[in-house]
Amino acid sequence: MSGKEGPGGFRKRKHDNFPHNQRREGKDVSSSSPVMLAFKSFQQELDARHDKYERLVKLSRDITVESKRTIFLLHRITSAPDMEEILTESEIKLDGVRQKILQVAQELSGEDMHQFHRAVTTGLQEYVEAVSFQHFIKTRSLISMEEINKQLTFTTEDSGKESKTVRI
């Protein structure tokens, strides 16, 4: 064991030799200096971006859970009379998922989608799986990407004045 190692074999870092209550010598930076104001601005921007990312992750998790529940519901189809009731229930569930996707689209409005891509991808993939499975049960054919995109194009009223198309 060398002289720099403490108990448990961990090496002491150079800054561990300084007393913790002593301040390093140097000038204090005024909180109103241009540099500090710039860093405060950066901090606020990064905090806002992080908060948005976390909101998107939560929405994506909700989308994933509801999509999985829809898939599990669709797996319970055992007979033709049973099928219509379950398909209706699955459509109601998928409408709820689409409302969550609308919230994601609104969060991403005006943002660079690529910065938040990882936050929402898993939820969207699970949604596409649920919609594809439901469509296959209904029609015995695969759904097209255009049809999925059509379902994810939303028209909303913006302050009651103009309609706005939001798309993810």
mmCIF file of the C-alpha atoms, coordinates in Angstrom:
data_MODEL
# 
_entry.id   MODEL 
# 
loop_
_atom_site.group_PDB 
_atom_site.id 
_atom_site.type_symbol 
_atom_site.label_atom_id 
_atom_site.label_alt_id 
_atom_site.label_comp_id 
_atom_site.label_asym_id 
_atom_site.label_entity_id 
_atom_site.label_seq_id 
_atom_site.pdbx_PDB_ins_code 
_atom_site.Cartn_x 
_atom_site.Cartn_y 
_atom_site.Cartn_z 
_atom_site.occupancy 
_atom_site.B_iso_or_equiv 
_atom_site.pdbx_formal_charge 
_atom_site.auth_seq_id 
_atom_site.auth_comp_id 
_atom_site.auth_asym_id 
_atom_site.auth_atom_id 
_atom_site.pdbx_PDB_model_num 
ATOM 1   C CA . MET A 1 1   ? 0.000   0.000   0.000   1.00 0.00 ? 1   MET A CA 1 
ATOM 2   C CA . SER A 1 2   ? 1.519   3.343   -1.005  1.00 0.00 ? 2   SER A CA 1 
ATOM 3   C CA . GLY A 1 3   ? 1.556   6.401   1.216   1.00 0.00 ? 3   GLY A CA 1 
ATOM 4   C CA . LYS A 1 4   ? -1.216  8.114   -0.790  1.00 0.00 ? 4   LYS A CA 1 
ATOM 5   C CA . GLU A 1 5   ? -3.798  5.426   -0.205  1.00 0.00 ? 5   GLU A CA 1 
ATOM 6   C CA . GLY A 1 6   ? -6.211  5.728   2.672   1.00 0.00 ? 6   GLY A CA 1 
ATOM 7   C CA . PRO A 1 7   ? -8.315  3.043   4.300   1.00 0.00 ? 7   PRO A CA 1 
ATOM 8   C CA . GLY A 1 8   ? -9.869  0.638   1.820   1.00 0.00 ? 8   GLY A CA 1 
ATOM 9   C CA . GLY A 1 9   ? -7.173  1.277   -0.776  1.00 0.00 ? 9   GLY A CA 1 
ATOM 10  C CA . PHE A 1 10  ? -8.669  4.497   -2.171  1.00 0.00 ? 10  PHE A CA 1 
ATOM 11  C CA . ARG A 1 11  ? -6.232  7.112   -3.341  1.00 0.00 ? 11  ARG A CA 1 
ATOM 12  C CA . LYS A 1 12  ? -6.399  10.549  -1.825  1.00 0.00 ? 12  LYS A CA 1 
ATOM 13  C CA . ARG A 1 13  ? -6.998  13.284  -4.329  1.00 0.00 ? 13  ARG A CA 1 
ATOM 14  C CA . LYS A 1 14  ? -4.816  16.356  -4.357  1.00 0.00 ? 14  LYS A CA 1 
ATOM 15  C CA . HIS A 1 15  ? -7.641  18.645  -3.295  1.00 0.00 ? 15  HIS A CA 1 
ATOM 16  C CA . ASP A 1 16  ? -8.275  16.464  -0.204  1.00 0.00 ? 16  ASP A CA 1 
ATOM 17  C CA . ASN A 1 17  ? -5.164  18.018  1.361   1.00 0.00 ? 17  ASN A CA 1 
ATOM 18  C CA . PHE A 1 18  ? -6.861  21.444  1.531   1.00 0.00 ? 18  PHE A CA 1 
ATOM 19  C CA . PRO A 1 19  ? -9.070  22.196  4.514   1.00 0.00 ? 19  PRO A CA 1 
ATOM 20  C CA . HIS A 1 20  ? -12.710 22.232  3.435   1.00 0.00 ? 20  HIS A CA 1 
ATOM 21  C CA . ASN A 1 21  ? -13.564 25.483  5.166   1.00 0.00 ? 21  ASN A CA 1 
ATOM 22  C CA . GLN A 1 22  ? -10.778 27.503  3.533   1.00 0.00 ? 22  GLN A CA 1 
ATOM 23  C CA . ARG A 1 23  ? -11.636 29.415  0.374   1.00 0.00 ? 23  ARG A CA 1 
ATOM 24  C CA . ARG A 1 24  ? -9.257  29.524  -2.503  1.00 0.00 ? 24  ARG A CA 1 
ATOM 25  C CA . GLU A 1 25  ? -7.613  32.838  -3.001  1.00 0.00 ? 25  GLU A CA 1 
ATOM 26  C CA . GLY A 1 26  ? -8.972  34.905  -5.831  1.00 0.00 ? 26  GLY A CA 1 
ATOM 27  C CA . LYS A 1 27  ? -11.401 37.606  -6.656  1.00 0.00 ? 27  LYS A CA 1 
ATOM 28  C CA . ASP A 1 28  ? -15.097 37.179  -6.028  1.00 0.00 ? 28  ASP A CA 1 
ATOM 29  C CA . VAL A 1 29  ? -17.139 37.445  -9.194  1.00 0.00 ? 29  VAL A CA 1 
ATOM 30  C CA . SER A 1 30  ? -19.983 39.879  -8.930  1.00 0.00 ? 30  SER A CA 1 
ATOM 31  C CA . SER A 1 31  ? -23.389 38.333  -9.571  1.00 0.00 ? 31  SER A CA 1 
ATOM 32  C CA . SER A 1 32  ? -24.175 41.238  -11.885 1.00 0.00 ? 32  SER A CA 1 
ATOM 33  C CA . SER A 1 33  ? -21.121 40.795  -14.093 1.00 0.00 ? 33  SER A CA 1 
ATOM 34  C CA . PRO A 1 34  ? -21.786 40.050  -17.777 1.00 0.00 ? 34  PRO A CA 1 
ATOM 35  C CA . VAL A 1 35  ? -20.184 36.618  -17.441 1.00 0.00 ? 35  VAL A CA 1 
ATOM 36  C CA . MET A 1 36  ? -22.369 35.639  -14.483 1.00 0.00 ? 36  MET A CA 1 
ATOM 37  C CA . LEU A 1 37  ? -25.485 36.977  -16.222 1.00 0.00 ? 37  LEU A CA 1 
ATOM 38  C CA . ALA A 1 38  ? -24.621 34.940  -19.331 1.00 0.00 ? 38  ALA A CA 1 
ATOM 39  C CA . PHE A 1 39  ? -24.136 31.783  -17.252 1.00 0.00 ? 39  PHE A CA 1 
ATOM 40  C CA . LYS A 1 40  ? -27.414 32.379  -15.403 1.00 0.00 ? 40  LYS A CA 1 
ATOM 41  C CA . SER A 1 41  ? -29.120 32.655  -18.784 1.00 0.00 ? 41  SER A CA 1 
ATOM 42  C CA . PHE A 1 42  ? -27.486 29.396  -19.912 1.00 0.00 ? 42  PHE A CA 1 
ATOM 43  C CA . GLN A 1 43  ? -28.523 27.740  -16.652 1.00 0.00 ? 43  GLN A CA 1 
ATOM 44  C CA . GLN A 1 44  ? -32.157 28.771  -17.130 1.00 0.00 ? 44  GLN A CA 1 
ATOM 45  C CA . GLU A 1 45  ? -32.141 27.573  -20.731 1.00 0.00 ? 45  GLU A CA 1 
ATOM 46  C CA . LEU A 1 46  ? -30.627 24.213  -19.786 1.00 0.00 ? 46  LEU A CA 1 
ATOM 47  C CA . ASP A 1 47  ? -33.039 23.810  -16.866 1.00 0.00 ? 47  ASP A CA 1 
ATOM 48  C CA . ALA A 1 48  ? -36.014 24.532  -19.136 1.00 0.00 ? 48  ALA A CA 1 
ATOM 49  C CA . ARG A 1 49  ? -34.733 22.043  -21.737 1.00 0.00 ? 49  ARG A CA 1 
ATOM 50  C CA . HIS A 1 50  ? -34.181 19.394  -19.055 1.00 0.00 ? 50  HIS A CA 1 
ATOM 51  C CA . ASP A 1 51  ? -37.683 19.951  -17.645 1.00 0.00 ? 51  ASP A CA 1 
ATOM 52  C CA . LYS A 1 52  ? -39.188 19.616  -21.124 1.00 0.00 ? 52  LYS A CA 1 
ATOM 53  C CA . TYR A 1 53  ? -37.187 16.436  -21.726 1.00 0.00 ? 53  TYR A CA 1 
ATOM 54  C CA . GLU A 1 54  ? -38.477 14.958  -18.450 1.00 0.00 ? 54  GLU A CA 1 
ATOM 55  C CA . ARG A 1 55  ? -42.083 15.869  -19.327 1.00 0.00 ? 55  ARG A CA 1 
ATOM 56  C CA . LEU A 1 56  ? -41.635 14.158  -22.701 1.00 0.00 ? 56  LEU A CA 1 
ATOM 57  C CA . VAL A 1 57  ? -40.156 11.045  -21.066 1.00 0.00 ? 57  VAL A CA 1 
ATOM 58  C CA . LYS A 1 58  ? -43.173 10.840  -18.745 1.00 0.00 ? 58  LYS A CA 1 
ATOM 59  C CA . LEU A 1 59  ? -45.618 11.269  -21.634 1.00 0.00 ? 59  LEU A CA 1 
ATOM 60  C CA . SER A 1 60  ? -43.731 8.627   -23.616 1.00 0.00 ? 60  SER A CA 1 
ATOM 61  C CA . ARG A 1 61  ? -43.951 6.237   -20.672 1.00 0.00 ? 61  ARG A CA 1 
ATOM 62  C CA . ASP A 1 62  ? -47.697 6.833   -20.454 1.00 0.00 ? 62  ASP A CA 1 
ATOM 63  C CA . ILE A 1 63  ? -48.040 6.245   -24.206 1.00 0.00 ? 63  ILE A CA 1 
ATOM 64  C CA . THR A 1 64  ? -46.042 3.020   -23.905 1.00 0.00 ? 64  THR A CA 1 
ATOM 65  C CA . VAL A 1 65  ? -48.148 1.713   -21.015 1.00 0.00 ? 65  VAL A CA 1 
ATOM 66  C CA . GLU A 1 66  ? -51.493 2.500   -22.663 1.00 0.00 ? 66  GLU A CA 1 
ATOM 67  C CA . SER A 1 67  ? -50.347 1.062   -26.000 1.00 0.00 ? 67  SER A CA 1 
ATOM 68  C CA . LYS A 1 68  ? -49.238 -2.161  -24.299 1.00 0.00 ? 68  LYS A CA 1 
ATOM 69  C CA . ARG A 1 69  ? -52.589 -2.384  -22.515 1.00 0.00 ? 69  ARG A CA 1 
ATOM 70  C CA . THR A 1 70  ? -54.316 -2.021  -25.877 1.00 0.00 ? 70  THR A CA 1 
ATOM 71  C CA . ILE A 1 71  ? -52.186 -4.799  -27.353 1.00 0.00 ? 71  ILE A CA 1 
ATOM 72  C CA . PHE A 1 72  ? -52.989 -7.067  -24.391 1.00 0.00 ? 72  PHE A CA 1 
ATOM 73  C CA . LEU A 1 73  ? -56.681 -6.234  -24.836 1.00 0.00 ? 73  LEU A CA 1 
ATOM 74  C CA . LEU A 1 74  ? -56.505 -7.170  -28.520 1.00 0.00 ? 74  LEU A CA 1 
ATOM 75  C CA . HIS A 1 75  ? -54.887 -10.497 -27.614 1.00 0.00 ? 75  HIS A CA 1 
ATOM 76  C CA . ARG A 1 76  ? -58.085 -11.418 -25.745 1.00 0.00 ? 76  ARG A CA 1 
ATOM 77  C CA . ILE A 1 77  ? -60.154 -11.680 -28.921 1.00 0.00 ? 77  ILE A CA 1 
ATOM 78  C CA . THR A 1 78  ? -61.417 -15.260 -29.059 1.00 0.00 ? 78  THR A CA 1 
ATOM 79  C CA . SER A 1 79  ? -64.575 -15.117 -31.170 1.00 0.00 ? 79  SER A CA 1 
ATOM 80  C CA . ALA A 1 80  ? -66.343 -12.944 -33.760 1.00 0.00 ? 80  ALA A CA 1 
ATOM 81  C CA . PRO A 1 81  ? -69.047 -11.521 -31.416 1.00 0.00 ? 81  PRO A CA 1 
ATOM 82  C CA . ASP A 1 82  ? -66.371 -10.745 -28.884 1.00 0.00 ? 82  ASP A CA 1 
ATOM 83  C CA . MET A 1 83  ? -64.236 -9.049  -31.550 1.00 0.00 ? 83  MET A CA 1 
ATOM 84  C CA . GLU A 1 84  ? -66.438 -5.986  -32.213 1.00 0.00 ? 84  GLU A CA 1 
ATOM 85  C CA . GLU A 1 85  ? -66.695 -5.101  -28.539 1.00 0.00 ? 85  GLU A CA 1 
ATOM 86  C CA . ILE A 1 86  ? -62.937 -5.418  -27.998 1.00 0.00 ? 86  ILE A CA 1 
ATOM 87  C CA . LEU A 1 87  ? -62.126 -3.455  -31.169 1.00 0.00 ? 87  LEU A CA 1 
ATOM 88  C CA . THR A 1 88  ? -64.413 -0.650  -29.983 1.00 0.00 ? 88  THR A CA 1 
ATOM 89  C CA . GLU A 1 89  ? -62.736 -0.619  -26.578 1.00 0.00 ? 89  GLU A CA 1 
ATOM 90  C CA . SER A 1 90  ? -59.291 -0.659  -28.210 1.00 0.00 ? 90  SER A CA 1 
ATOM 91  C CA . GLU A 1 91  ? -60.244 2.319   -30.384 1.00 0.00 ? 91  GLU A CA 1 
ATOM 92  C CA . ILE A 1 92  ? -61.255 4.280   -27.271 1.00 0.00 ? 92  ILE A CA 1 
ATOM 93  C CA . LYS A 1 93  ? -57.915 3.414   -25.650 1.00 0.00 ? 93  LYS A CA 1 
ATOM 94  C CA . LEU A 1 94  ? -55.979 4.431   -28.763 1.00 0.00 ? 94  LEU A CA 1 
ATOM 95  C CA . ASP A 1 95  ? -57.869 7.748   -28.890 1.00 0.00 ? 95  ASP A CA 1 
ATOM 96  C CA . GLY A 1 96  ? -56.570 8.378   -25.360 1.00 0.00 ? 96  GLY A CA 1 
ATOM 97  C CA . VAL A 1 97  ? -53.053 7.536   -26.513 1.00 0.00 ? 97  VAL A CA 1 
ATOM 98  C CA . ARG A 1 98  ? -53.415 9.931   -29.446 1.00 0.00 ? 98  ARG A CA 1 
ATOM 99  C CA . GLN A 1 99  ? -54.338 12.689  -26.979 1.00 0.00 ? 99  GLN A CA 1 
ATOM 100 C CA . LYS A 1 100 ? -51.060 12.046  -25.161 1.00 0.00 ? 100 LYS A CA 1 
ATOM 101 C CA . ILE A 1 101 ? -49.240 12.145  -28.507 1.00 0.00 ? 101 ILE A CA 1 
ATOM 102 C CA . LEU A 1 102 ? -50.927 15.498  -29.154 1.00 0.00 ? 102 LEU A CA 1 
ATOM 103 C CA . GLN A 1 103 ? -49.417 16.731  -25.879 1.00 0.00 ? 103 GLN A CA 1 
ATOM 104 C CA . VAL A 1 104 ? -46.008 15.536  -27.092 1.00 0.00 ? 104 VAL A CA 1 
ATOM 105 C CA . ALA A 1 105 ? -46.519 17.348  -30.406 1.00 0.00 ? 105 ALA A CA 1 
ATOM 106 C CA . GLN A 1 106 ? -47.470 20.538  -28.585 1.00 0.00 ? 106 GLN A CA 1 
ATOM 107 C CA . GLU A 1 107 ? -44.376 20.265  -26.355 1.00 0.00 ? 107 GLU A CA 1 
ATOM 108 C CA . LEU A 1 108 ? -42.207 19.826  -29.443 1.00 0.00 ? 108 LEU A CA 1 
ATOM 109 C CA . SER A 1 109 ? -43.816 22.644  -31.404 1.00 0.00 ? 109 SER A CA 1 
ATOM 110 C CA . GLY A 1 110 ? -41.028 24.999  -32.473 1.00 0.00 ? 110 GLY A CA 1 
ATOM 111 C CA . GLU A 1 111 ? -38.316 22.711  -31.077 1.00 0.00 ? 111 GLU A CA 1 
ATOM 112 C CA . ASP A 1 112 ? -35.651 20.679  -32.809 1.00 0.00 ? 112 ASP A CA 1 
ATOM 113 C CA . MET A 1 113 ? -37.179 17.177  -32.740 1.00 0.00 ? 113 MET A CA 1 
ATOM 114 C CA . HIS A 1 114 ? -33.744 15.556  -32.814 1.00 0.00 ? 114 HIS A CA 1 
ATOM 115 C CA . GLN A 1 115 ? -32.839 16.949  -29.386 1.00 0.00 ? 115 GLN A CA 1 
ATOM 116 C CA . PHE A 1 116 ? -35.803 15.161  -27.820 1.00 0.00 ? 116 PHE A CA 1 
ATOM 117 C CA . HIS A 1 117 ? -35.912 12.100  -30.074 1.00 0.00 ? 117 HIS A CA 1 
ATOM 118 C CA . ARG A 1 118 ? -34.755 9.637   -27.402 1.00 0.00 ? 118 ARG A CA 1 
ATOM 119 C CA . ALA A 1 119 ? -37.386 10.890  -24.965 1.00 0.00 ? 119 ALA A CA 1 
ATOM 120 C CA . VAL A 1 120 ? -40.346 9.946   -27.168 1.00 0.00 ? 120 VAL A CA 1 
ATOM 121 C CA . THR A 1 121 ? -39.200 7.163   -29.490 1.00 0.00 ? 121 THR A CA 1 
ATOM 122 C CA . THR A 1 122 ? -40.171 4.174   -27.345 1.00 0.00 ? 122 THR A CA 1 
ATOM 123 C CA . GLY A 1 123 ? -43.702 5.442   -26.790 1.00 0.00 ? 123 GLY A CA 1 
ATOM 124 C CA . LEU A 1 124 ? -44.243 6.110   -30.478 1.00 0.00 ? 124 LEU A CA 1 
ATOM 125 C CA . GLN A 1 125 ? -42.903 2.684   -31.428 1.00 0.00 ? 125 GLN A CA 1 
ATOM 126 C CA . GLU A 1 126 ? -45.291 0.980   -29.022 1.00 0.00 ? 126 GLU A CA 1 
ATOM 127 C CA . TYR A 1 127 ? -48.179 3.074   -30.352 1.00 0.00 ? 127 TYR A CA 1 
ATOM 128 C CA . VAL A 1 128 ? -47.367 2.044   -33.935 1.00 0.00 ? 128 VAL A CA 1 
ATOM 129 C CA . GLU A 1 129 ? -47.297 -1.590  -32.835 1.00 0.00 ? 129 GLU A CA 1 
ATOM 130 C CA . ALA A 1 130 ? -50.724 -1.270  -31.184 1.00 0.00 ? 130 ALA A CA 1 
ATOM 131 C CA . VAL A 1 131 ? -52.273 0.513   -34.186 1.00 0.00 ? 131 VAL A CA 1 
ATOM 132 C CA . SER A 1 132 ? -50.726 -1.998  -36.589 1.00 0.00 ? 132 SER A CA 1 
ATOM 133 C CA . PHE A 1 133 ? -52.050 -4.948  -34.593 1.00 0.00 ? 133 PHE A CA 1 
ATOM 134 C CA . GLN A 1 134 ? -55.533 -3.434  -34.358 1.00 0.00 ? 134 GLN A CA 1 
ATOM 135 C CA . HIS A 1 135 ? -55.574 -2.674  -38.096 1.00 0.00 ? 135 HIS A CA 1 
ATOM 136 C CA . PHE A 1 136 ? -54.438 -6.202  -38.909 1.00 0.00 ? 136 PHE A CA 1 
ATOM 137 C CA . ILE A 1 137 ? -57.205 -7.718  -36.781 1.00 0.00 ? 137 ILE A CA 1 
ATOM 138 C CA . LYS A 1 138 ? -59.794 -5.507  -38.503 1.00 0.00 ? 138 LYS A CA 1 
ATOM 139 C CA . THR A 1 139 ? -58.632 -5.851  -42.106 1.00 0.00 ? 139 THR A CA 1 
ATOM 140 C CA . ARG A 1 140 ? -56.148 -8.755  -42.270 1.00 0.00 ? 140 ARG A CA 1 
ATOM 141 C CA . SER A 1 141 ? -53.735 -6.359  -43.968 1.00 0.00 ? 141 SER A CA 1 
ATOM 142 C CA . LEU A 1 142 ? -50.896 -4.114  -42.856 1.00 0.00 ? 142 LEU A CA 1 
ATOM 143 C CA . ILE A 1 143 ? -51.451 -0.437  -42.182 1.00 0.00 ? 143 ILE A CA 1 
ATOM 144 C CA . SER A 1 144 ? -49.487 2.059   -44.269 1.00 0.00 ? 144 SER A CA 1 
ATOM 145 C CA . MET A 1 145 ? -47.188 4.677   -42.838 1.00 0.00 ? 145 MET A CA 1 
ATOM 146 C CA . GLU A 1 146 ? -49.356 7.365   -44.456 1.00 0.00 ? 146 GLU A CA 1 
ATOM 147 C CA . GLU A 1 147 ? -52.406 6.112   -42.554 1.00 0.00 ? 147 GLU A CA 1 
ATOM 148 C CA . ILE A 1 148 ? -50.523 6.174   -39.248 1.00 0.00 ? 148 ILE A CA 1 
ATOM 149 C CA . ASN A 1 149 ? -49.263 9.684   -40.000 1.00 0.00 ? 149 ASN A CA 1 
ATOM 150 C CA . LYS A 1 150 ? -52.824 10.772  -40.843 1.00 0.00 ? 150 LYS A CA 1 
ATOM 151 C CA . GLN A 1 151 ? -53.937 9.636   -37.385 1.00 0.00 ? 151 GLN A CA 1 
ATOM 152 C CA . LEU A 1 152 ? -51.147 11.690  -35.824 1.00 0.00 ? 152 LEU A CA 1 
ATOM 153 C CA . THR A 1 153 ? -52.000 14.967  -37.547 1.00 0.00 ? 153 THR A CA 1 
ATOM 154 C CA . PHE A 1 154 ? -54.035 17.129  -35.185 1.00 0.00 ? 154 PHE A CA 1 
ATOM 155 C CA . THR A 1 155 ? -55.987 20.301  -35.787 1.00 0.00 ? 155 THR A CA 1 
ATOM 156 C CA . THR A 1 156 ? -56.355 22.443  -32.694 1.00 0.00 ? 156 THR A CA 1 
ATOM 157 C CA . GLU A 1 157 ? -57.938 25.798  -32.035 1.00 0.00 ? 157 GLU A CA 1 
ATOM 158 C CA . ASP A 1 158 ? -55.335 28.376  -31.036 1.00 0.00 ? 158 ASP A CA 1 
ATOM 159 C CA . SER A 1 159 ? -56.999 30.898  -28.677 1.00 0.00 ? 159 SER A CA 1 
ATOM 160 C CA . GLY A 1 160 ? -60.288 30.317  -30.472 1.00 0.00 ? 160 GLY A CA 1 
ATOM 161 C CA . LYS A 1 161 ? -59.163 32.356  -33.483 1.00 0.00 ? 161 LYS A CA 1 
ATOM 162 C CA . GLU A 1 162 ? -57.298 30.119  -35.868 1.00 0.00 ? 162 GLU A CA 1 
ATOM 163 C CA . SER A 1 163 ? -56.955 26.419  -36.371 1.00 0.00 ? 163 SER A CA 1 
ATOM 164 C CA . LYS A 1 164 ? -53.465 25.048  -36.203 1.00 0.00 ? 164 LYS A CA 1 
ATOM 165 C CA . THR A 1 165 ? -52.168 21.716  -37.498 1.00 0.00 ? 165 THR A CA 1 
ATOM 166 C CA . VAL A 1 166 ? -49.811 19.947  -35.114 1.00 0.00 ? 166 VAL A CA 1 
ATOM 167 C CA . ARG A 1 167 ? -47.947 16.915  -36.273 1.00 0.00 ? 167 ARG A CA 1 
ATOM 168 C CA . ILE A 1 168 ? -45.372 14.656  -34.709 1.00 0.00 ? 168 ILE A CA 1 
# 
